[in-house]
Amino acid sequence: MTTIWNDIKYGLRTLAKAPGFTAIAVLSLALAIGVNSGVFTIINALFLRPVIPLRPDEVVNVNTGRAAADRSYRPFSFAEFSLLRESRDVFADVAAFRFAAVGVGARGGVEMRRRFGFLVSDNYFSLLGASPAAGRFFLPEESLPNACIPVAVVSHTLWERLVGGRRFTPFGVSINGEPWTVVGVAPEGFSGGNAVFAPDIWLPMGMASRVNEAFGQGRTDRDPADPATFTLSVIARLQPGLTLQSAEPRLPALAASLSTIATDTTNGPRTLEIGRRSRFNMSTEPSSDGPLRLFGMLLLGMAGVVLWVACLNLANMFLARNVTRSQELAIRMALGASRWRVVRILSVEGMLIALMGGAAGLLISRLGNALLLDSLMGSSSLTSLGFALVLDATPDIRVLLATLAFCAAATLVFAIGPAWQVTRRMAKGSLPLHPSARTTTQRWGRLFSGRHCLLMAQLALSLALLFSAGLFLRAAHGAARLDPGFAPDGDLLAEIDYSLVDRDEASVRTSVAAIVDTLQAHPGVRKVALATHLPFGHVDNNLDVSAVGDSSGNGLRRANGRLASISANYFDAIGVKLLRGRDFTDLEWRHPDGPQVVIIDERMAAALFPGEDPVGRYLERTRGPDKTASEPMEIVGVVSAHWDKVFSEGPPPRLFLPLARRSVQHVFMHVRGEAADVAASRAFQEQVRKDLFAIDPGIPLVQLAHFATILDGNVELWSMRFVSALFGTFGVMALLLAVVGVYGVKAFTVTRRTREIGIRMALGAQPRQVSAVFIRQGAVQIAIGLVVGLLLSLAAGRLLASMLLRVSPNDPVVLAAAAFPLAIAALLACYFPAHRAARIDPMTALRCE
């Protein structure tokens, strides 16, 4: 122990005598370890840190599916949930929840804040092992069907936002325009099992009939107590000692007992399935976290490449430094020190640098993750989702151990290896009296020495990382420049969700018609239109249709298309071209008993009527493979195709029905104005806001913003930009480390060959000839590194192909854009030491010791 402590003290003194070397080594390693620790912190929060407070391995999802091959999963009814809860053969406890959308906060000139919440059973929190941070959770009587007791539990974040986090007493809050009482506060960071998002509010199941189902499903009029009302997701805690495998044989008997109360037996017998809770999915069907885990491993792998580049860089630096200390080390061994003793001294110095770099890297990762989370919480892309971000990026013991592991691995690569190599010849009894005496004179020996092989490996890895980052940057750039097929500029979008307030359909129709008529008369408005679907929005509605009177002779042509109900002038308002036919009339979009008409886009026209004019033809809604269940709809127009998702291969086929044919509880209003500059645009937006609340003071306005702004904050586009920025940062770091490595190796080579350079110049060599020797050797090494990097890049492109958006994994433009700056930077890093070598005075070089 005393010897190790002496080695540590000696290492500290040695490093203090070389502050420049120490600073560069620590900084390089701090950046690399900081990246790895930061990424591992995120991986830890996403996949490793428990998100269920109490024995998370016992908590499972419970699903019911058809016994047939397609499974056809569905939610549970309250009666089925009650039976499962009473059974004790498999589960120790069973809880139910349902997604809900509610409007929270002020009204009267201010947008209502729509939030997604959970309707939960009274034992939901206790099953997960959560205790209230303040107040209480729900009582059994509050969770009975149709209890209608307006109480709520809010998240710790919402509590602080609403009342400043002061001492808790039950307080009132406006939900869906009605007074509710907040009776409790959930623990800080509680999400119900999701690693990223959490609701801001939980409601008792007894309020199910008073709030919306989430994700555009609207409010249901079906009785929650009806056995045919299937709306509940179920989670359970297994009996002590049971595992997934041992519990599965007991499920058929429990499924058979459920069949005694099931009302959907026409769809065949059903089974019960249990599975681990997904840390990300919120659907009622079984799901896997595999794709996200794959992405996490990819992210950690790319961070690992940065660490490797840094370690190779430091290995070169340590190898060069150890060679310059060869006299000292050889004398130590000549005086009796063993080879292991010398290696240990050098390794302790490397360990000290690794620990200092690790400590600094941990601080860098903490600051970087804090900035990342602040940007996420302030991003309009995520706040528009209506969930709270609960990703916990605080370092814990796993992060600290991982950082120590990074430090140990780095020490093994950049310190122990060079130490072992530099002492190899000394172990044979040689005693070099001058570092330059060991200079290799053979061309291939110089070209493929250990230092230069490490240098070429750095360049290869850096090129692969830059190429990968470039693919994502190109994909993000292409997504941002995607022509959506409509014109969002100049389009002011108002999202109005009457399903958040207690208004009947007839009243809502009157209100939205009055809004359209009033705004259309505004002098600054060109077009006003309504739609139930928003391109690049969060909710999709599809419809299966078939062509009537198909002349193909091969049976009816069928297609599935994105469905929206619209008013007249919708296509003019968003800038979609009408290719054939006409728009809807006022009679068609305002009156439910109007003509049965439909407008399709060119993609749907090509699918159902290839080579034919679809205007005047008819469609039917398709219920099943061989049945139709609707009155035929006449096609009155065809519009141009337009995009709906960033992550899609192309625009989807579309159908447009008159607005009167569907509910108008939740609509998007497009107002095409004539504002020419920013100030006029803001004034126009405020005027529209005032007009909306003047027409209907109780209007549930969820958001009012320019359509272009909403598209720019699209979650898919934001995620692509985020990944591109992250990988771009990795690439830039690898580039900088590689350039520093090239410069360091070439500078060291010049220093070691100072006497040789002096002799060459004393014998008549010109400065440009001397510099050409170093530049030529560097160029060959760079070329070899880039060729190897090219092969690695092509392999990386294949691995990333499934994640790229309309970008070839072998994109030559990206490859050239990655290789060119790396080659230029590396050549410049060769040039400066070579230029310095050419300016050495021959007499000074010959006297050099």
Residue pairs with C-beta under 8 A, 6 or more apart in sequence:
4 348
7 344
7 345
7 348
8 348
8 352
10 345
10 348
11 345
11 348
11 349
11 351
11 352
12 352
14 349
15 21
15 22
15 349
15 352
15 353
16 22
18 321
21 317
21 321
22 353
24 317
24 740
25 314
25 317
25 353
25 357
26 353
26 356
26 357
26 360
27 357
27 360
28 310
28 313
28 314
28 357
28 737
28 740
29 310
29 311
29 314
29 353
29 354
29 356
29 357
29 358
29 361
29 410
30 356
30 357
30 358
30 360
30 361
30 364
31 306
31 310
31 361
31 364
31 733
31 737
32 306
32 307
32 309
32 310
32 311
32 357
32 361
32 410
32 733
32 737
33 307
33 357
33 358
33 360
33 361
33 362
33 365
33 403
33 406
33 407
33 410
34 360
34 361
34 362
34 363
34 364
34 365
34 368
35 303
35 306
35 307
35 361
35 365
35 729
35 730
35 733
36 300
36 303
36 304
36 306
36 307
36 361
36 365
36 402
36 403
36 406
37 358
37 361
37 362
37 364
37 365
37 395
37 399
37 402
37 403
37 406
38 303
38 364
38 365
38 366
38 368
38 369
39 299
39 300
39 303
40 300
40 303
40 399
40 402
40 403
41 365
41 369
41 393
41 394
41 395
41 399
42 296
42 299
42 369
42 391
42 393
43 296
43 299
43 300
44 396
44 398
44 399
44 402
45 195
45 391
45 392
45 393
46 195
46 196
46 279
46 292
46 296
46 391
47 195
47 279
47 289
47 293
47 296
48 398
49 195
49 392
49 396
49 398
50 56
51 191
51 193
51 194
51 195
51 279
52 59
52 128
52 129
52 193
52 277
53 128
53 129
53 130
53 187
53 190
54 128
54 129
54 130
55 129
55 237
56 277
58 92
58 237
58 238
58 240
59 127
59 128
59 193
59 235
59 236
59 237
59 238
59 277
60 235
60 236
60 237
60 238
60 244
60 274
60 275
60 276
60 277
61 233
61 234
61 235
61 274
61 275
61 276
61 277
61 278
61 286
62 76
62 84
62 91
62 94
62 234
62 235
62 236
62 272
62 273
62 274
63 73
63 234
63 272
63 273
63 274
63 275
63 284
63 285
63 286
64 73
64 74
64 76
64 80
64 255
64 258
64 270
64 271
64 272
64 273
65 71
65 72
65 73
65 74
65 270
65 271
65 273
66 72
66 267
66 268
66 269
66 270
66 271
67 268
67 269
67 270
67 271
68 268
72 267
73 284
73 285
73 286
74 230
74 264
74 284
75 98
75 230
75 231
75 232
75 233
75 284
76 84
76 96
76 230
76 232
76 233
76 234
77 226
77 227
77 228
77 229
77 230
77 231
77 232
77 261
77 263
78 96
78 145
78 205
78 224
78 225
78 227
78 229
78 232
79 225
79 227
79 261
80 227
80 232
80 258
80 261
80 262
81 94
81 96
81 121
81 232
81 234
83 257
83 258
83 261
84 91
84 94
84 234
84 236
84 254
84 258
85 91
85 93
85 94
85 95
85 121
85 123
87 94
87 254
87 257
88 239
89 239
89 250
89 253
89 254
90 236
90 238
90 239
90 242
90 247
90 250
90 251
90 254
90 274
91 236
91 237
91 238
91 239
92 236
92 237
92 238
92 239
92 240
93 123
93 126
93 127
93 236
93 237
94 127
94 234
94 235
94 236
94 237
95 120
95 121
95 123
95 124
95 127
95 128
95 234
95 235
95 236
96 120
96 121
96 124
96 205
96 232
96 233
96 234
96 235
97 118
97 119
97 120
97 121
97 124
97 192
97 232
97 233
97 235
98 118
98 119
98 120
98 205
98 208
98 213
98 231
98 232
98 233
99 116
99 117
99 118
99 119
99 213
99 214
99 215
99 282
100 116
100 117
100 118
100 119
100 203
100 208
100 211
100 212
100 213
100 214
101 114
101 115
101 116
101 117
101 211
101 212
101 213
101 214
101 215
101 386
101 497
101 499
101 500
102 114
102 115
102 116
102 117
102 175
102 176
102 201
102 203
102 211
102 212
102 500
103 112
103 113
103 114
103 115
103 175
103 176
103 177
103 497
103 500
103 501
103 700
103 702
104 112
104 113
104 114
104 115
104 158
104 173
104 174
104 175
104 200
104 201
105 112
105 113
105 174
106 112
106 174
107 174
107 177
107 698
107 700
108 693
108 697
109 689
109 690
109 693
111 701
111 702
111 703
111 704
112 177
112 497
112 500
112 700
112 701
112 702
113 702
114 386
114 497
114 500
114 702
115 199
115 200
115 201
115 386
115 387
116 199
116 214
116 385
116 386
116 387
117 199
117 200
117 201
117 202
117 203
117 211
118 124
118 192
118 199
118 201
118 202
118 203
119 202
119 203
119 204
119 205
119 207
119 208
119 211
120 138
120 143
120 202
120 203
120 204
120 205
121 138
121 143
121 205
122 137
122 138
122 139
122 140
122 142
122 143
122 204
122 205
124 137
124 138
124 192
124 202
125 131
125 132
125 137
125 138
125 153
125 186
126 137
127 235
127 236
127 237
128 192
128 193
128 235
130 186
130 187
130 190
131 187
132 153
132 184
132 185
132 186
132 187
133 156
133 159
133 185
133 186
133 187
133 188
134 159
134 168
134 184
134 185
135 153
135 168
135 170
135 182
135 183
135 184
135 185
136 183
136 184
137 153
137 184
138 151
138 153
138 183
138 202
138 204
141 147
141 149
141 206
142 149
142 151
142 204
142 206
143 204
143 205
143 206
144 205
144 206
145 205
145 206
145 208
145 223
145 224
145 225
146 206
146 209
146 223
146 224
146 225
147 204
147 206
147 207
148 206
148 207
148 209
148 210
149 204
149 206
149 207
150 175
150 178
150 179
150 180
150 181
150 207
150 210
151 180
151 181
151 182
151 183
151 203
151 204
152 173
152 175
152 180
152 181
152 182
152 183
152 201
152 202
152 203
153 182
153 183
153 184
153 185
153 186
153 201
153 202
153 203
154 162
154 173
154 182
154 184
154 185
154 186
154 200
154 201
154 202
155 185
155 186
155 190
155 198
155 199
155 200
155 201
155 388
156 165
156 185
156 186
156 187
156 188
156 189
156 190
157 188
157 200
157 388
158 200
158 201
158 388
159 165
159 168
159 182
159 185
162 171
162 173
162 182
163 171
168 185
170 181
170 182
170 183
171 181
171 182
172 179
172 180
172 181
172 182
173 179
173 180
173 181
173 182
174 180
175 201
175 211
176 210
176 211
176 500
176 501
176 502
177 500
177 501
177 502
177 698
177 700
178 502
186 202
189 198
189 390
189 392
190 198
190 390
191 197
191 198
191 390
192 198
192 199
193 235
193 277
193 279
194 279
194 280
194 282
194 390
195 279
195 280
195 390
195 391
196 280
196 389
196 390
196 391
197 282
197 385
197 387
197 388
197 389
197 390
198 387
198 388
198 390
199 387
199 388
200 387
200 388
203 211
205 224
208 224
208 231
209 220
209 223
209 224
211 219
212 218
212 219
212 499
212 500
213 219
213 220
213 231
215 538
215 539
216 539
216 541
216 666
218 499
218 663
218 665
218 666
219 499
219 665
220 229
220 231
222 228
222 229
223 229
224 231
227 261
227 262
227 263
228 263
228 264
230 264
233 284
235 277
236 274
238 244
238 247
238 274
239 247
244 274
244 275
244 276
247 274
248 274
251 271
251 272
251 273
251 274
252 271
252 272
254 272
255 270
255 271
255 272
258 270
258 272
259 265
259 269
259 270
262 270
264 270
273 286
275 286
278 287
278 288
278 289
279 289
280 289
280 292
281 287
281 289
295 803
298 799
298 800
298 803
299 726
302 465
302 468
302 727
302 730
303 730
305 461
305 464
305 465
305 730
305 734
306 465
306 730
306 733
306 734
306 737
307 406
307 409
307 410
308 413
308 461
309 458
309 461
309 462
309 465
309 734
309 737
309 738
309 741
310 410
310 737
311 409
311 410
311 413
311 414
312 413
312 414
312 454
312 455
312 457
312 458
312 461
312 741
313 414
313 458
313 737
313 738
313 740
313 741
313 744
314 353
314 410
314 413
314 414
314 415
315 413
315 414
315 415
315 417
315 418
315 454
316 451
316 454
316 455
316 741
316 744
316 745
316 748
317 414
317 744
318 346
318 350
318 414
318 415
318 418
318 419
319 418
319 421
319 422
319 450
319 451
319 454
320 451
320 744
320 745
320 748
322 329
322 346
322 418
322 419
322 422
323 422
323 435
323 438
323 752
324 435
326 422
326 426
326 432
326 435
326 438
327 431
327 432
327 433
327 434
327 435
329 342
329 346
329 422
329 423
329 426
330 426
330 430
330 431
330 432
331 431
332 341
332 342
333 339
333 342
333 423
333 426
333 427
334 431
339 423
339 426
339 427
342 419
342 423
342 426
343 416
343 419
343 420
343 423
346 415
346 416
346 418
346 419
346 422
347 411
347 415
347 416
347 419
349 415
350 411
350 414
350 415
350 416
350 419
351 407
351 411
351 415
353 415
354 407
354 408
354 410
354 411
354 415
355 407
357 407
357 410
358 403
358 404
358 406
358 407
361 403
361 406
362 395
362 399
362 400
362 403
365 395
366 395
369 393
370 393
372 393
373 389
373 391
373 393
376 382
376 389
376 391
377 383
377 389
379 713
379 718
380 713
381 713
381 714
381 715
381 717
381 718
382 389
382 715
382 718
384 538
384 703
384 710
384 713
384 715
385 538
385 715
421 450
425 432
425 438
432 438
434 849
435 752
436 752
436 753
436 754
436 755
436 756
439 752
439 753
439 756
440 446
440 449
446 452
446 777
447 777
447 780
447 781
451 745
451 748
451 749
452 745
452 781
454 741
455 741
455 742
455 745
455 781
455 785
456 781
456 782
456 784
456 785
456 788
457 785
457 788
458 737
458 738
458 741
458 742
458 785
459 738
459 742
459 781
459 782
459 785
459 786
459 788
459 789
459 822
459 826
460 785
460 786
460 788
460 789
460 792
461 734
461 789
461 792
462 731
462 734
462 735
462 737
462 738
462 789
462 822
463 785
463 786
463 789
463 790
463 792
463 793
463 818
463 819
463 822
464 789
464 792
464 793
464 795
464 796
465 727
465 730
465 731
465 734
466 731
466 734
466 735
466 818
466 819
466 821
466 822
467 789
467 793
467 796
467 797
467 814
467 815
467 818
467 819
468 727
468 731
468 793
468 796
468 797
468 800
469 724
469 727
469 728
469 730
469 731
469 732
469 818
470 731
470 811
470 814
470 815
470 817
470 818
471 797
471 800
471 804
471 807
471 809
471 811
471 814
472 720
472 723
472 724
472 727
472 728
472 800
472 803
472 804
473 724
473 727
473 728
473 814
474 807
474 811
474 813
474 814
475 720
475 724
475 804
475 805
475 806
475 807
476 717
476 720
476 721
476 723
476 724
478 805
478 806
478 807
479 646
479 716
479 717
479 720
479 805
479 806
480 717
480 721
482 643
482 646
483 643
484 535
484 536
484 642
484 643
484 711
485 576
485 640
485 641
485 642
485 643
485 651
486 535
486 574
486 575
486 576
486 642
487 574
487 575
488 574
488 575
488 706
488 707
488 708
488 711
489 707
489 708
490 672
490 673
490 674
490 675
491 573
491 574
491 575
491 670
491 671
491 672
491 706
491 707
491 708
492 670
492 671
492 672
492 673
492 684
492 685
492 688
492 704
492 705
492 706
492 707
493 534
493 668
493 669
493 670
493 671
493 703
493 704
493 705
493 706
493 707
493 710
494 668
494 669
494 671
494 688
494 692
494 701
494 703
494 704
495 534
495 667
495 668
495 669
495 701
495 702
495 703
495 704
496 512
496 515
496 666
496 667
496 668
496 669
496 699
496 700
496 701
496 702
497 665
497 666
497 700
497 702
498 508
498 511
498 664
498 665
498 666
498 700
499 665
499 666
500 700
500 702
501 698
501 700
503 511
503 665
505 663
505 664
505 665
508 664
508 665
509 660
509 664
511 695
511 696
511 699
512 530
512 664
512 667
512 669
513 590
514 695
514 696
515 528
515 669
515 692
515 695
515 696
515 699
516 528
516 529
516 530
516 567
516 669
518 691
518 695
519 525
519 528
519 669
519 671
519 688
519 691
520 527
520 528
522 687
522 688
522 691
524 673
524 674
524 675
524 684
524 687
525 671
525 672
525 673
525 674
526 572
526 672
526 673
526 674
527 569
527 572
527 573
527 670
527 671
527 672
528 569
528 573
528 669
528 670
528 671
528 672
529 566
529 567
529 568
529 569
529 570
529 572
529 573
529 574
529 669
529 670
530 566
530 567
530 570
530 659
530 664
530 667
530 668
530 669
530 670
531 564
531 565
531 566
531 567
531 570
531 659
531 667
531 668
531 670
532 541
532 564
532 565
532 566
532 659
532 662
532 663
532 664
532 666
532 667
532 668
533 539
533 540
533 541
533 562
533 563
533 564
533 565
533 668
534 668
535 574
535 642
535 643
535 644
536 643
536 644
536 645
536 646
536 710
536 711
536 714
536 716
537 668
538 715
540 562
540 644
541 562
541 563
541 564
542 560
542 561
542 562
542 563
543 560
543 561
543 563
543 621
543 655
544 558
544 559
544 560
544 621
544 622
544 623
545 558
545 559
545 560
545 561
545 608
545 619
545 620
545 621
545 622
545 655
546 556
546 557
546 558
546 559
546 608
546 619
546 620
546 622
546 628
547 556
547 557
547 558
547 608
547 609
547 617
547 618
547 619
548 556
548 617
548 618
548 619
548 620
548 632
549 617
549 618
550 556
550 557
557 607
557 608
557 609
558 622
559 604
559 607
559 608
559 653
560 653
561 600
561 601
561 603
561 604
561 652
561 653
561 654
561 655
562 644
562 652
562 653
562 654
562 655
563 654
563 655
563 656
563 657
564 654
564 655
564 656
564 657
565 656
565 657
565 658
565 659
565 661
565 662
565 664
566 584
566 589
566 656
566 657
566 658
566 659
567 584
567 589
567 590
567 658
567 659
568 583
568 584
568 585
568 586
568 588
568 589
569 583
570 576
570 583
570 656
570 670
571 577
571 578
571 583
571 639
572 583
572 672
573 670
573 671
573 672
574 670
574 672
574 707
576 639
576 640
576 642
577 639
577 640
578 637
578 638
578 639
579 602
579 638
579 639
579 640
580 613
580 614
580 615
580 637
580 638
581 599
581 615
581 635
581 636
581 637
581 638
582 636
582 637
583 599
583 637
584 597
584 599
584 636
584 656
584 658
587 594
587 595
588 594
588 595
588 597
588 658
588 660
589 658
589 659
589 660
590 659
590 660
591 660
592 660
592 661
594 658
594 660
595 634
596 631
596 632
596 633
596 634
597 633
597 634
597 635
597 636
597 658
598 619
598 633
598 634
598 635
598 636
598 655
598 656
598 657
599 635
599 636
599 637
599 638
599 639
599 655
599 656
600 608
600 614
600 619
600 635
600 637
600 638
600 639
600 653
600 654
600 655
600 656
601 638
601 639
601 640
601 641
601 642
601 651
601 653
601 654
602 638
602 639
602 640
602 641
603 641
603 650
603 651
603 652
603 653
603 654
604 653
604 654
604 655
605 614
605 638
607 653
608 614
608 619
609 617
614 635
614 638
615 635
615 636
615 637
615 638
616 634
616 635
617 634
617 635
618 632
618 633
618 634
618 635
619 632
619 633
619 635
619 655
620 628
620 630
620 631
620 632
620 633
621 628
621 629
621 630
621 633
622 628
623 629
633 657
639 654
639 656
641 650
641 651
641 654
642 651
642 654
643 650
643 651
644 651
644 652
645 652
645 716
646 714
646 716
646 717
646 720
646 805
647 716
647 805
649 806
659 667
670 707
671 688
673 681
673 684
675 681
675 683
675 684
681 706
685 704
685 705
685 706
688 704
689 701
689 704
692 699
692 701
692 704
693 699
693 701
703 710
711 717
720 805
731 818
735 821
735 822
735 825
738 822
738 825
738 826
739 825
739 826
739 828
739 829
740 829
742 778
742 782
742 825
742 826
742 829
742 830
743 829
743 830
743 832
743 833
746 774
746 778
746 829
746 830
746 833
746 834
747 833
747 836
749 774
749 833
750 757
750 774
750 833
750 834
750 836
750 837
753 837
754 840
754 845
754 848
755 845
755 846
755 848
757 770
757 837
757 840
757 845
758 840
758 841
758 842
758 843
758 844
758 845
758 846
758 848
759 842
759 845
759 846
760 769
760 770
761 767
761 770
761 840
761 842
761 845
762 842
762 843
762 846
767 838
767 839
768 838
770 834
770 837
770 838
771 831
771 834
771 835
771 837
771 838
772 834
773 834
774 830
774 833
774 834
774 837
775 827
775 830
775 831
775 834
778 826
778 827
778 829
778 830
778 834
779 827
779 830
782 823
782 826
782 827
782 830
785 826
786 819
786 822
786 823
789 819
789 822
790 815
790 819
793 815
793 818
794 809
794 810
797 808
797 809
797 810
797 811
798 809
800 809
801 809
807 814
